[in-house]
Amino acid sequence: MKTITTVLTVCLLSTMSFATELNYSWQTGKYYHFDCSATDNVATSAMGMTMNIAGMKITSDSYMIMKYLP
């Protein structure tokens, strides 16, 4: 049983250690637009009081200009 657990742990850690590479075709002089939106539901409790915050929305909007590519 220890051998199986050890082998599974090693396999899991080895697959997690590889970095995920993103291959984009960036081009000089182009504008790129990124936006992101996330909605969270938060619940917390302290000293017998419970507080629920439903639908807390966070948005991000950004632009990037590629001026130089190595």
Secondary structure by P-SEA (a helix, b strand, c coil): caaaaaaaaaaaaaaaabbbbbbbbccccbbbbbbbbbbbbbbbbcccbbbbbccbbbbbbbcccccccc
